[in-house]
Amino acid sequence: VESDLVAGVDPDADLRAYYAARADEYDEWYLRHGRFSHGAIDDMAWQMDLDAATLWLDGLPLGGEIVELAAGTGWWSPLLAGKGELWCYDAVEAPLERARSRLLAHGLRAHLHVRDAWTAPDRAVDALFCGFWLSHVPRARLSESLALARRWLKPGGRFAFIDSRQDRSSGAAGNSWDPVSETATRRLDDGRAFRIPKVYYEPAELEVALLAAGFAGATVTTTARFFLLGEAAAGE
């Protein structure tokens, strides 16, 4: 059954349902397993970009109290938990269970709680990270999302994110993307399909939007093919 984005329906409901259903197979995307394998050359390019993104994130001066929004299965959480006191939030429980197991396997601890990324911050922290969340934010809501990110941070706190670039070899076989509506149809291994927002932002437009939201020194770069890498400091 394919869900649809129609007038009067909360688009975030589809997104939450999709990630709850996909929790068991989400890491196949990172690992290039099954439907996500695109052959030796493309898979090697993916791994090189993933390594570059990991090294970039590890090199950032993040510390203190760190919030990870839309943490999902916690692919980045062990790295972040090694840098400070980490709070992992996601809108659904299922992926957080996998994040918990991943952290335990690394002998690390974090605070894991169900909390939607659109929920207003309840405090100001030292650092904020989002992995592959901004591309699920429709253009009409980008300024709202970045304003929330700014409110999460103390003055001078750092916002970092990793996100998607458009590439034919990024997703699974059978998935599709509509450039007009900027939505993607994502299919699971069991055949279910979900239509969700997927926006491929350009580095320059994100830098402008970050500055408008009250950040300073915003820098958004890319890996060779697959990822956006962004960082900005919260203005005073």
C-alpha atoms as an extended CHARMM CRD file, in Angstrom:
* protein
*
       236  EXT
         1         1  VAL       CA              0.0000000000        0.0000000000        0.0000000000  PROA      1               0.0000000000
         2         2  GLU       CA              1.5000000000        3.3170000000       -1.0160000000  PROA      2               0.0000000000
         3         3  SER       CA              0.7600000000        6.2950000000        1.1720000000  PROA      3               0.0000000000
         4         4  ASP       CA              0.4730000000        9.6870000000       -0.4450000000  PROA      4               0.0000000000
         5         5  LEU       CA              0.9830000000       13.3270000000        0.3980000000  PROA      5               0.0000000000
         6         6  VAL       CA             -2.4280000000       14.9070000000       -0.0620000000  PROA      6               0.0000000000
         7         7  ALA       CA             -4.0700000000       18.0790000000        1.1160000000  PROA      7               0.0000000000
         8         8  GLY       CA             -5.0700000000       17.9010000000        4.7280000000  PROA      8               0.0000000000
         9         9  VAL       CA             -2.6630000000       15.0760000000        5.5780000000  PROA      9               0.0000000000
        10        10  ASP       CA              0.3590000000       15.7290000000        7.8120000000  PROA      10              0.0000000000
        11        11  PRO       CA              3.3900000000       14.8850000000        5.6090000000  PROA      11              0.0000000000
        12        12  ASP       CA              5.4430000000       14.1400000000        8.7220000000  PROA      12              0.0000000000
        13        13  ALA       CA              3.1050000000       11.2460000000        9.4890000000  PROA      13              0.0000000000
        14        14  ASP       CA              4.2880000000        9.4700000000        6.3420000000  PROA      14              0.0000000000
        15        15  LEU       CA              7.8860000000       10.1890000000        7.2580000000  PROA      15              0.0000000000
        16        16  ARG       CA              7.4720000000        8.7810000000       10.7600000000  PROA      16              0.0000000000
        17        17  ALA       CA              5.6680000000        5.6900000000        9.4450000000  PROA      17              0.0000000000
        18        18  TYR       CA              8.3920000000        5.1400000000        6.8640000000  PROA      18              0.0000000000
        19        19  TYR       CA             11.2870000000        5.2920000000        9.3070000000  PROA      19              0.0000000000
        20        20  ALA       CA              9.4780000000        3.1300000000       11.8480000000  PROA      20              0.0000000000
        21        21  ALA       CA              8.9090000000        0.4970000000        9.1510000000  PROA      21              0.0000000000
        22        22  ARG       CA             12.4420000000        0.8060000000        7.7710000000  PROA      22              0.0000000000
        23        23  ALA       CA             14.3150000000        0.5450000000       11.0840000000  PROA      23              0.0000000000
        24        24  ASP       CA             15.3380000000       -3.0980000000       10.6240000000  PROA      24              0.0000000000
        25        25  GLU       CA             16.8370000000       -2.4960000000        7.1800000000  PROA      25              0.0000000000
        26        26  TYR       CA             17.9990000000        1.1230000000        7.3860000000  PROA      26              0.0000000000
        27        27  ASP       CA             21.6890000000        0.3430000000        7.8610000000  PROA      27              0.0000000000
        28        28  GLU       CA             21.7140000000       -1.5900000000        4.5870000000  PROA      28              0.0000000000
        29        29  TRP       CA             21.8470000000        1.8620000000        2.9580000000  PROA      29              0.0000000000
        30        30  TYR       CA             25.0920000000        2.7550000000        4.7130000000  PROA      30              0.0000000000
        31        31  LEU       CA             26.5580000000       -0.7070000000        4.1470000000  PROA      31              0.0000000000
        32        32  ARG       CA             25.5010000000       -0.9990000000        0.4850000000  PROA      32              0.0000000000
        33        33  HSD       CA             23.8110000000       -4.3250000000        1.1010000000  PROA      33              0.0000000000
        34        34  GLY       CA             21.0490000000       -5.9100000000       -0.9610000000  PROA      34              0.0000000000
        35        35  ARG       CA             19.0700000000       -3.4230000000       -3.0730000000  PROA      35              0.0000000000
        36        36  PHE       CA             21.5260000000       -0.6610000000       -2.1580000000  PROA      36              0.0000000000
        37        37  SER       CA             24.4860000000       -2.2620000000       -3.9090000000  PROA      37              0.0000000000
        38        38  HSD       CA             25.2450000000       -0.6370000000       -7.2600000000  PROA      38              0.0000000000
        39        39  GLY       CA             28.3170000000       -2.5970000000       -8.2910000000  PROA      39              0.0000000000
        40        40  ALA       CA             31.9540000000       -2.5170000000       -7.2330000000  PROA      40              0.0000000000
        41        41  ILE       CA             32.8660000000        0.9040000000       -8.6600000000  PROA      41              0.0000000000
        42        42  ASP       CA             29.8860000000        2.8610000000       -7.3270000000  PROA      42              0.0000000000
        43        43  ASP       CA             30.0010000000        1.0540000000       -3.9990000000  PROA      43              0.0000000000
        44        44  MET       CA             33.6820000000        1.8900000000       -3.6150000000  PROA      44              0.0000000000
        45        45  ALA       CA             32.9320000000        5.5460000000       -4.3980000000  PROA      45              0.0000000000
        46        46  TRP       CA             30.2100000000        5.4770000000       -1.7340000000  PROA      46              0.0000000000
        47        47  GLN       CA             32.5680000000        4.0120000000        0.8510000000  PROA      47              0.0000000000
        48        48  MET       CA             35.2010000000        6.6380000000        0.0690000000  PROA      48              0.0000000000
        49        49  ASP       CA             32.6480000000        9.4190000000        0.5160000000  PROA      49              0.0000000000
        50        50  LEU       CA             31.3250000000        7.8620000000        3.7290000000  PROA      50              0.0000000000
        51        51  ASP       CA             34.8840000000        7.6610000000        5.0800000000  PROA      51              0.0000000000
        52        52  ALA       CA             35.4570000000       11.3030000000        4.1140000000  PROA      52              0.0000000000
        53        53  ALA       CA             32.2540000000       12.3850000000        5.8670000000  PROA      53              0.0000000000
        54        54  THR       CA             33.2050000000       10.4290000000        8.9860000000  PROA      54              0.0000000000
        55        55  LEU       CA             36.6750000000       12.0020000000        9.1130000000  PROA      55              0.0000000000
        56        56  TRP       CA             35.1600000000       15.4460000000        8.5970000000  PROA      56              0.0000000000
        57        57  LEU       CA             32.7150000000       14.9990000000       11.4670000000  PROA      57              0.0000000000
        58        58  ASP       CA             35.3850000000       13.5440000000       13.7350000000  PROA      58              0.0000000000
        59        59  GLY       CA             37.5530000000       16.5690000000       13.0640000000  PROA      59              0.0000000000
        60        60  LEU       CA             34.9740000000       19.1280000000       14.1790000000  PROA      60              0.0000000000
        61        61  PRO       CA             35.4520000000       20.7790000000       17.5900000000  PROA      61              0.0000000000
        62        62  LEU       CA             32.2550000000       19.3870000000       19.1090000000  PROA      62              0.0000000000
        63        63  GLY       CA             31.9990000000       18.8850000000       22.8520000000  PROA      63              0.0000000000
        64        64  GLY       CA             30.0480000000       19.5420000000       26.0190000000  PROA      64              0.0000000000
        65        65  GLU       CA             26.3450000000       18.7520000000       25.7640000000  PROA      65              0.0000000000
        66        66  ILE       CA             25.5380000000       17.4990000000       22.2620000000  PROA      66              0.0000000000
        67        67  VAL       CA             22.0570000000       16.9620000000       20.8020000000  PROA      67              0.0000000000
        68        68  GLU       CA             21.5520000000       14.6940000000       17.8000000000  PROA      68              0.0000000000
        69        69  LEU       CA             18.1770000000       15.2880000000       16.1560000000  PROA      69              0.0000000000
        70        70  ALA       CA             16.5730000000       12.6310000000       13.9350000000  PROA      70              0.0000000000
        71        71  ALA       CA             19.2400000000       10.2420000000       15.1990000000  PROA      71              0.0000000000
        72        72  GLY       CA             17.6550000000        7.2130000000       13.5540000000  PROA      72              0.0000000000
        73        73  THR       CA             19.6200000000        3.9920000000       14.0530000000  PROA      73              0.0000000000
        74        74  GLY       CA             22.5490000000        5.9310000000       15.4680000000  PROA      74              0.0000000000
        75        75  TRP       CA             25.1330000000        5.4760000000       12.7330000000  PROA      75              0.0000000000
        76        76  TRP       CA             26.8990000000        8.6730000000       13.8410000000  PROA      76              0.0000000000
        77        77  SER       CA             26.0430000000        8.4140000000       17.5400000000  PROA      77              0.0000000000
        78        78  PRO       CA             29.1380000000        6.5120000000       18.7710000000  PROA      78              0.0000000000
        79        79  LEU       CA             31.4130000000        9.1300000000       17.2120000000  PROA      79              0.0000000000
        80        80  LEU       CA             29.4230000000       11.9340000000       18.8400000000  PROA      80              0.0000000000
        81        81  ALA       CA             29.1710000000       10.1340000000       22.1980000000  PROA      81              0.0000000000
        82        82  GLY       CA             32.9650000000       10.0590000000       22.2990000000  PROA      82              0.0000000000
        83        83  LYS       CA             33.0640000000       13.8460000000       22.1020000000  PROA      83              0.0000000000
        84        84  GLY       CA             30.6590000000       14.8770000000       24.8650000000  PROA      84              0.0000000000
        85        85  GLU       CA             27.4240000000       14.1120000000       26.6830000000  PROA      85              0.0000000000
        86        86  LEU       CA             25.1070000000       12.9940000000       23.8880000000  PROA      86              0.0000000000
        87        87  TRP       CA             21.3230000000       13.2210000000       23.7100000000  PROA      87              0.0000000000
        88        88  CYS       CA             19.8510000000       11.2380000000       20.7970000000  PROA      88              0.0000000000
        89        89  TYR       CA             16.3330000000       12.1800000000       19.7350000000  PROA      89              0.0000000000
        90        90  ASP       CA             14.1300000000       10.6370000000       17.0790000000  PROA      90              0.0000000000
        91        91  ALA       CA             10.4080000000       10.8840000000       16.3500000000  PROA      91              0.0000000000
        92        92  VAL       CA              9.9280000000        7.1000000000       16.5180000000  PROA      92              0.0000000000
        93        93  GLU       CA             11.1360000000        4.4270000000       18.9210000000  PROA      93              0.0000000000
        94        94  ALA       CA             12.1220000000        1.6040000000       16.5530000000  PROA      94              0.0000000000
        95        95  PRO       CA             15.3300000000        3.1300000000       15.1410000000  PROA      95              0.0000000000
        96        96  LEU       CA             16.3610000000        4.3750000000       18.5910000000  PROA      96              0.0000000000
        97        97  GLU       CA             16.4190000000        0.7530000000       19.7930000000  PROA      97              0.0000000000
        98        98  ARG       CA             19.0740000000        0.0370000000       17.1720000000  PROA      98              0.0000000000
        99        99  ALA       CA             20.9580000000        3.1740000000       18.1770000000  PROA      99              0.0000000000
       100       100  ARG       CA             20.9510000000        1.9410000000       21.7690000000  PROA      100             0.0000000000
       101       101  SER       CA             22.3870000000       -1.4180000000       20.7240000000  PROA      101             0.0000000000
       102       102  ARG       CA             25.0530000000        0.2850000000       18.6140000000  PROA      102             0.0000000000
       103       103  LEU       CA             26.1770000000        2.4800000000       21.4990000000  PROA      103             0.0000000000
       104       104  LEU       CA             26.2750000000       -0.4950000000       23.8970000000  PROA      104             0.0000000000
       105       105  ALA       CA             28.3770000000       -2.4400000000       21.4010000000  PROA      105             0.0000000000
       106       106  HSD       CA             30.9060000000        0.3970000000       21.5030000000  PROA      106             0.0000000000
       107       107  GLY       CA             30.8040000000        0.5860000000       25.2870000000  PROA      107             0.0000000000
       108       108  LEU       CA             29.3280000000        4.0810000000       25.1110000000  PROA      108             0.0000000000
       109       109  ARG       CA             26.3950000000        5.7960000000       26.7940000000  PROA      109             0.0000000000
       110       110  ALA       CA             23.9120000000        8.4150000000       25.6620000000  PROA      110             0.0000000000
       111       111  HSD       CA             20.4570000000        9.6860000000       26.5500000000  PROA      111             0.0000000000
       112       112  LEU       CA             17.9550000000        8.3060000000       24.0060000000  PROA      112             0.0000000000
       113       113  HSD       CA             14.4230000000        9.6970000000       23.8730000000  PROA      113             0.0000000000
       114       114  VAL       CA             11.5080000000        9.9130000000       21.4590000000  PROA      114             0.0000000000
       115       115  ARG       CA             11.2660000000       13.5590000000       20.4490000000  PROA      115             0.0000000000
       116       116  ASP       CA             10.2600000000       15.0390000000       17.1040000000  PROA      116             0.0000000000
       117       117  ALA       CA             12.8000000000       17.2540000000       15.3580000000  PROA      117             0.0000000000
       118       118  TRP       CA             10.0930000000       19.9340000000       15.0210000000  PROA      118             0.0000000000
       119       119  THR       CA              9.5830000000       20.1310000000       18.7880000000  PROA      119             0.0000000000
       120       120  ALA       CA             10.7290000000       23.4260000000       20.2910000000  PROA      120             0.0000000000
       121       121  PRO       CA             14.0330000000       23.1650000000       22.1860000000  PROA      121             0.0000000000
       122       122  ASP       CA             13.7790000000       22.8690000000       25.9610000000  PROA      122             0.0000000000
       123       123  ARG       CA             17.2920000000       24.1920000000       26.6430000000  PROA      123             0.0000000000
       124       124  ALA       CA             20.4170000000       25.5130000000       24.9200000000  PROA      124             0.0000000000
       125       125  VAL       CA             23.3230000000       23.1120000000       24.3530000000  PROA      125             0.0000000000
       126       126  ASP       CA             26.9060000000       23.2720000000       23.0960000000  PROA      126             0.0000000000
       127       127  ALA       CA             26.4810000000       21.3850000000       19.8210000000  PROA      127             0.0000000000
       128       128  LEU       CA             23.7480000000       20.1100000000       17.5110000000  PROA      128             0.0000000000
       129       129  PHE       CA             24.0690000000       17.4540000000       14.8130000000  PROA      129             0.0000000000
       130       130  CYS       CA             21.6270000000       16.2280000000       12.1480000000  PROA      130             0.0000000000
       131       131  GLY       CA             22.3730000000       13.3440000000        9.8160000000  PROA      131             0.0000000000
       132       132  PHE       CA             20.1890000000       13.2710000000        6.6840000000  PROA      132             0.0000000000
       133       133  TRP       CA             17.4000000000       15.3250000000        8.2210000000  PROA      133             0.0000000000
       134       134  LEU       CA             17.4920000000       18.6380000000        6.3430000000  PROA      134             0.0000000000
       135       135  SER       CA             16.8090000000       16.8920000000        3.0290000000  PROA      135             0.0000000000
       136       136  HSD       CA             13.4630000000       15.7990000000        4.5130000000  PROA      136             0.0000000000
       137       137  VAL       CA             12.5770000000       19.4180000000        5.2990000000  PROA      137             0.0000000000
       138       138  PRO       CA             10.4440000000       20.9380000000        2.5150000000  PROA      138             0.0000000000
       139       139  ARG       CA             11.7670000000       24.2240000000        1.1310000000  PROA      139             0.0000000000
       140       140  ALA       CA              8.8050000000       26.0920000000        2.6010000000  PROA      140             0.0000000000
       141       141  ARG       CA              9.8900000000       24.9910000000        6.0920000000  PROA      141             0.0000000000
       142       142  LEU       CA             13.6740000000       25.3340000000        5.7920000000  PROA      142             0.0000000000
       143       143  SER       CA             13.8630000000       28.6900000000        7.5680000000  PROA      143             0.0000000000
       144       144  GLU       CA             11.6660000000       27.3250000000       10.3770000000  PROA      144             0.0000000000
       145       145  SER       CA             13.9020000000       24.2690000000       10.7640000000  PROA      145             0.0000000000
       146       146  LEU       CA             17.1140000000       26.2940000000       10.8720000000  PROA      146             0.0000000000
       147       147  ALA       CA             15.5650000000       28.7450000000       13.3500000000  PROA      147             0.0000000000
       148       148  LEU       CA             14.8610000000       25.7790000000       15.6380000000  PROA      148             0.0000000000
       149       149  ALA       CA             18.4490000000       24.5960000000       15.1900000000  PROA      149             0.0000000000
       150       150  ARG       CA             19.6970000000       28.0180000000       16.2350000000  PROA      150             0.0000000000
       151       151  ARG       CA             17.4590000000       27.9810000000       19.3220000000  PROA      151             0.0000000000
       152       152  TRP       CA             19.0080000000       24.6720000000       20.3970000000  PROA      152             0.0000000000
       153       153  LEU       CA             22.4230000000       26.2910000000       20.7510000000  PROA      153             0.0000000000
       154       154  LYS       CA             24.1730000000       28.5160000000       23.2220000000  PROA      154             0.0000000000
       155       155  PRO       CA             25.8400000000       31.5760000000       21.6430000000  PROA      155             0.0000000000
       156       156  GLY       CA             28.9050000000       30.2650000000       19.8620000000  PROA      156             0.0000000000
       157       157  GLY       CA             27.5670000000       26.6930000000       19.9020000000  PROA      157             0.0000000000
       158       158  ARG       CA             28.1790000000       24.6420000000       16.7850000000  PROA      158             0.0000000000
       159       159  PHE       CA             25.6480000000       23.1620000000       14.3580000000  PROA      159             0.0000000000
       160       160  ALA       CA             26.8720000000       20.3630000000       12.0810000000  PROA      160             0.0000000000
       161       161  PHE       CA             25.0440000000       18.2460000000        9.5360000000  PROA      161             0.0000000000
       162       162  ILE       CA             25.6430000000       15.6080000000        6.9020000000  PROA      162             0.0000000000
       163       163  ASP       CA             23.1090000000       15.1950000000        4.1430000000  PROA      163             0.0000000000
       164       164  SER       CA             22.3740000000       13.8870000000        0.6840000000  PROA      164             0.0000000000
       165       165  ARG       CA             23.4300000000       14.9940000000       -2.7630000000  PROA      165             0.0000000000
       166       166  GLN       CA             21.4790000000       13.7320000000       -5.7060000000  PROA      166             0.0000000000
       167       167  ASP       CA             23.1860000000       10.7220000000       -7.2830000000  PROA      167             0.0000000000
       168       168  ARG       CA             21.6740000000        7.8370000000       -9.2110000000  PROA      168             0.0000000000
       169       169  SER       CA             23.5960000000        5.3310000000       -7.0630000000  PROA      169             0.0000000000
       170       170  SER       CA             22.6320000000        6.6980000000       -3.6550000000  PROA      170             0.0000000000
       171       171  GLY       CA             19.3330000000        4.9070000000       -3.0800000000  PROA      171             0.0000000000
       172       172  ALA       CA             17.9070000000        1.4530000000       -3.5480000000  PROA      172             0.0000000000
       173       173  ALA       CA             16.8030000000       -0.1340000000       -6.7670000000  PROA      173             0.0000000000
       174       174  GLY       CA             13.0990000000        0.5550000000       -7.1900000000  PROA      174             0.0000000000
       175       175  ASN       CA             13.1380000000        3.9380000000       -5.4900000000  PROA      175             0.0000000000
       176       176  SER       CA             12.3040000000        7.0960000000       -7.4050000000  PROA      176             0.0000000000
       177       177  TRP       CA             12.4410000000       10.8800000000       -6.9850000000  PROA      177             0.0000000000
       178       178  ASP       CA             10.1190000000       13.5360000000       -8.3930000000  PROA      178             0.0000000000
       179       179  PRO       CA             11.9940000000       16.8210000000       -8.9700000000  PROA      179             0.0000000000
       180       180  VAL       CA              8.7640000000       18.8170000000       -9.3200000000  PROA      180             0.0000000000
       181       181  SER       CA              7.2230000000       17.9360000000       -5.9470000000  PROA      181             0.0000000000
       182       182  GLU       CA             10.6510000000       17.1700000000       -4.4230000000  PROA      182             0.0000000000
       183       183  THR       CA              9.3460000000       13.9330000000       -2.9730000000  PROA      183             0.0000000000
       184       184  ALA       CA             10.7720000000       10.4270000000       -3.1050000000  PROA      184             0.0000000000
       185       185  THR       CA              9.0060000000        7.0920000000       -3.3430000000  PROA      185             0.0000000000
       186       186  ARG       CA             10.8390000000        4.6600000000       -1.0840000000  PROA      186             0.0000000000
       187       187  ARG       CA             10.1970000000        0.9180000000       -1.2010000000  PROA      187             0.0000000000
       188       188  LEU       CA             11.0040000000       -1.5360000000        1.5700000000  PROA      188             0.0000000000
       189       189  ASP       CA             12.1700000000       -5.1220000000        1.2100000000  PROA      189             0.0000000000
       190       190  ASP       CA              8.6080000000       -6.3380000000        1.8690000000  PROA      190             0.0000000000
       191       191  GLY       CA              7.2590000000       -4.2800000000       -1.0350000000  PROA      191             0.0000000000
       192       192  ARG       CA              5.5950000000       -1.4930000000        0.9310000000  PROA      192             0.0000000000
       193       193  ALA       CA              6.1160000000        1.9930000000       -0.4860000000  PROA      193             0.0000000000
       194       194  PHE       CA              6.0950000000        5.4410000000        1.1060000000  PROA      194             0.0000000000
       195       195  ARG       CA              6.1920000000        8.8630000000       -0.4650000000  PROA      195             0.0000000000
       196       196  ILE       CA              8.2360000000       11.3240000000        1.5880000000  PROA      196             0.0000000000
       197       197  PRO       CA              9.7800000000       14.7960000000        1.2060000000  PROA      197             0.0000000000
       198       198  LYS       CA             13.3060000000       14.6930000000       -0.2580000000  PROA      198             0.0000000000
       199       199  VAL       CA             14.9700000000       17.9950000000       -1.1360000000  PROA      199             0.0000000000
       200       200  TYR       CA             18.4770000000       18.1550000000       -2.5620000000  PROA      200             0.0000000000
       201       201  TYR       CA             19.6880000000       21.5050000000       -1.2740000000  PROA      201             0.0000000000
       202       202  GLU       CA             22.7240000000       23.1890000000       -2.7950000000  PROA      202             0.0000000000
       203       203  PRO       CA             25.6020000000       24.3120000000       -0.5420000000  PROA      203             0.0000000000
       204       204  ALA       CA             25.2360000000       27.9900000000       -1.4040000000  PROA      204             0.0000000000
       205       205  GLU       CA             21.5080000000       28.1460000000       -0.6180000000  PROA      205             0.0000000000
       206       206  LEU       CA             22.0690000000       26.4490000000        2.7390000000  PROA      206             0.0000000000
       207       207  GLU       CA             24.8410000000       28.8840000000        3.6350000000  PROA      207             0.0000000000
       208       208  VAL       CA             22.5290000000       31.8160000000        2.8850000000  PROA      208             0.0000000000
       209       209  ALA       CA             19.6950000000       30.2280000000        4.8750000000  PROA      209             0.0000000000
       210       210  LEU       CA             21.9760000000       29.5300000000        7.8550000000  PROA      210             0.0000000000
       211       211  LEU       CA             23.1360000000       33.1410000000        7.9830000000  PROA      211             0.0000000000
       212       212  ALA       CA             19.5230000000       34.3270000000        7.7850000000  PROA      212             0.0000000000
       213       213  ALA       CA             18.6520000000       32.0450000000       10.7210000000  PROA      213             0.0000000000
       214       214  GLY       CA             21.2300000000       33.6610000000       12.9830000000  PROA      214             0.0000000000
       215       215  PHE       CA             24.3060000000       31.5480000000       12.3730000000  PROA      215             0.0000000000
       216       216  ALA       CA             27.7600000000       32.9280000000       11.6850000000  PROA      216             0.0000000000
       217       217  GLY       CA             30.5890000000       31.5410000000        9.6010000000  PROA      217             0.0000000000
       218       218  ALA       CA             28.4010000000       28.9830000000        7.8230000000  PROA      218             0.0000000000
       219       219  THR       CA             30.3180000000       26.6240000000        5.5540000000  PROA      219             0.0000000000
       220       220  VAL       CA             28.6920000000       23.9090000000        3.4480000000  PROA      220             0.0000000000
       221       221  THR       CA             30.8890000000       21.7000000000        1.2690000000  PROA      221             0.0000000000
       222       222  THR       CA             30.4920000000       18.3530000000       -0.4790000000  PROA      222             0.0000000000
       223       223  THR       CA             32.2020000000       15.0280000000       -0.8080000000  PROA      223             0.0000000000
       224       224  ALA       CA             33.0150000000       13.8420000000       -4.3060000000  PROA      224             0.0000000000
       225       225  ARG       CA             29.5500000000       12.4740000000       -5.1120000000  PROA      225             0.0000000000
       226       226  PHE       CA             27.1220000000       11.6600000000       -2.3410000000  PROA      226             0.0000000000
       227       227  PHE       CA             27.1260000000       13.9870000000        0.6570000000  PROA      227             0.0000000000
       228       228  LEU       CA             26.7710000000       17.5550000000        1.8750000000  PROA      228             0.0000000000
       229       229  LEU       CA             28.8810000000       18.5580000000        4.8870000000  PROA      229             0.0000000000
       230       230  GLY       CA             27.7400000000       21.6490000000        6.7760000000  PROA      230             0.0000000000
       231       231  GLU       CA             28.8260000000       23.5220000000        9.8660000000  PROA      231             0.0000000000
       232       232  ALA       CA             27.9800000000       26.8780000000       11.4070000000  PROA      232             0.0000000000
       233       233  ALA       CA             28.3940000000       28.6630000000       14.7240000000  PROA      233             0.0000000000
       234       234  ALA       CA             25.4300000000       30.1600000000       16.5370000000  PROA      234             0.0000000000
       235       235  GLY       CA             25.6270000000       33.9530000000       16.4990000000  PROA      235             0.0000000000
       236       236  GLU       CA             26.0420000000       35.8960000000       19.7200000000  PROA      236             0.0000000000
